[in-house]
Amino acid sequence: MYCPRCDRTIKKDDLDQLNQELKKKFDVDSLERGNCPVCGTALIDRSKVPAKKELR
């Protein structure tokens, strides 16, 4: 998952663990809703974005 505003990437494998930690420590469930826990911007799932085509 990628936040375009913060320019940060969160590995999908780490999402569940990070979500549990954020909920426990800060009572924040933004990752569950698909939002960046820092700025609140909607996260982008890079696996669903088509690859860029190279120009010749």
Backbone as CSV, one residue per row, in Angstrom:
resi,resn,N_x,N_y,N_z,CA_x,CA_y,CA_z,C_x,C_y,C_z
1,MET,0.843,-1.161,0.000,0.000,0.000,0.000,0.896,1.234,0.000
2,TYR,0.479,2.245,-0.748,1.305,3.429,-0.954,0.515,4.692,-0.636
3,CYS,1.139,5.609,0.085,0.539,6.912,0.354,1.205,7.928,-0.561
4,PRO,0.455,8.500,-1.515,1.053,9.469,-2.432,1.428,10.787,-1.755
5,ARG,0.762,11.134,-0.708,1.056,12.398,-0.026,2.331,12.295,0.822
6,CYS,2.480,11.199,1.551,3.668,10.998,2.393,4.818,10.369,1.605
7,ASP,4.520,9.836,0.433,5.496,9.131,-0.396,6.121,7.972,0.375
8,ARG,5.254,7.182,1.016,5.683,6.033,1.810,4.930,4.782,1.373
9,THR,5.590,3.651,1.524,4.986,2.373,1.178,4.921,1.494,2.419
10,ILE,3.795,0.803,2.587,3.616,-0.164,3.665,3.434,-1.520,3.008
11,LYS,4.254,-2.476,3.393,4.149,-3.819,2.819,2.839,-4.455,3.242
12,LYS,2.207,-5.152,2.309,0.927,-5.805,2.600,1.071,-6.841,3.707
13,ASP,2.236,-7.484,3.768,2.468,-8.500,4.793,2.455,-7.897,6.197
14,ASP,2.789,-6.620,6.311,2.880,-5.947,7.612,1.595,-5.230,8.013
15,LEU,0.615,-5.146,7.126,-0.594,-4.357,7.389,-1.351,-4.802,8.638
16,ASP,-1.582,-6.101,8.781,-2.359,-6.578,9.926,-1.663,-6.262,11.249
17,GLN,-0.363,-6.515,11.291,0.392,-6.258,12.510,0.410,-4.766,12.838
18,LEU,0.675,-3.936,11.839,0.700,-2.491,12.060,-0.668,-1.966,12.489
19,ASN,-1.717,-2.489,11.879,-3.068,-2.067,12.234,-3.368,-2.390,13.699
20,GLN,-2.993,-3.587,14.131,-3.227,-3.967,15.529,-2.442,-3.070,16.488
21,GLU,-1.188,-2.757,16.139,-0.376,-1.892,16.988,-0.965,-0.480,17.074
22,LEU,-1.402,0.061,15.941,-1.986,1.405,15.939,-3.268,1.461,16.759
23,LYS,-4.085,0.425,16.645,-5.333,0.385,17.406,-5.057,0.282,18.903
24,LYS,-4.066,-0.527,19.250,-3.754,-0.753,20.660,-3.129,0.488,21.302
25,LYS,-2.142,1.078,20.635,-1.408,2.193,21.226,-2.111,3.538,21.089
26,PHE,-2.741,3.776,19.921,-3.259,5.120,19.639,-4.752,5.162,19.342
27,ASP,-5.421,4.021,19.363,-6.849,3.932,19.053,-7.145,4.501,17.658
28,VAL,-6.293,4.139,16.684,-6.421,4.601,15.300,-6.702,3.395,14.416
29,ASP,-7.791,3.449,13.626,-8.126,2.323,12.742,-8.110,2.732,11.271
30,SER,-7.286,3.712,10.935,-7.254,4.235,9.567,-6.801,3.187,8.545
31,LEU,-5.900,2.278,8.924,-5.459,1.253,7.983,-6.609,0.321,7.605
32,GLU,-7.495,0.055,8.530,-8.672,-0.781,8.236,-9.552,-0.116,7.188
33,ARG,-9.610,1.197,7.221,-10.445,1.946,6.286,-9.720,2.290,4.997
34,GLY,-8.416,1.910,4.909,-7.650,2.159,3.685,-7.039,3.547,3.619
35,ASN,-6.847,4.170,4.782,-6.268,5.507,4.832,-4.909,5.472,5.513
36,CYS,-4.082,6.438,5.150,-2.759,6.588,5.753,-2.923,6.968,7.223
37,PRO,-2.231,6.292,8.136,-2.356,6.633,9.554,-1.698,7.967,9.911
38,VAL,-0.845,8.500,9.055,-0.147,9.758,9.332,-0.940,10.958,8.839
39,CYS,-1.346,10.924,7.556,-1.987,12.108,6.970,-3.465,11.917,6.627
40,GLY,-3.949,10.665,6.598,-5.355,10.411,6.325,-5.702,10.262,4.851
41,THR,-4.715,10.357,3.962,-4.947,10.213,2.525,-5.266,8.754,2.201
42,ALA,-6.119,8.538,1.216,-6.452,7.178,0.791,-5.212,6.481,0.246
43,LEU,-4.972,5.261,0.722,-3.817,4.487,0.277,-4.095,3.849,-1.073
44,ILE,-3.054,3.679,-1.862,-3.155,3.077,-3.187,-2.556,1.682,-3.129
45,ASP,-3.304,0.704,-3.611,-2.801,-0.664,-3.688,-2.034,-0.797,-4.998
46,ARG,-0.717,-0.797,-4.914,0.117,-0.810,-6.122,-0.038,-2.081,-6.941
47,SER,-0.502,-3.160,-6.338,-0.677,-4.395,-7.103,-1.867,-4.291,-8.060
48,LYS,-2.754,-3.326,-7.828,-3.923,-3.153,-8.684,-3.734,-2.058,-9.737
49,VAL,-2.604,-1.357,-9.676,-2.320,-0.291,-10.641,-1.566,-0.889,-11.813
50,PRO,-2.043,-0.656,-13.033,-1.335,-1.213,-14.199,0.057,-0.625,-14.316
51,ALA,0.975,-1.441,-14.809,2.364,-1.002,-14.983,2.439,0.048,-16.081
52,LYS,3.400,0.950,-15.951,3.600,1.986,-16.977,4.178,1.354,-18.234
53,LYS,3.741,1.825,-19.358,4.294,1.366,-20.622,5.530,2.207,-20.953
54,GLU,6.551,1.537,-21.424,7.767,2.253,-21.778,7.618,2.877,-23.146
55,LEU,8.160,4.083,-23.284,8.154,4.768,-24.565,9.389,4.358,-25.360
56,ARG,9.235,4.285,-26.668,10.380,3.906,-27.497,11.039,5.108,-28.070
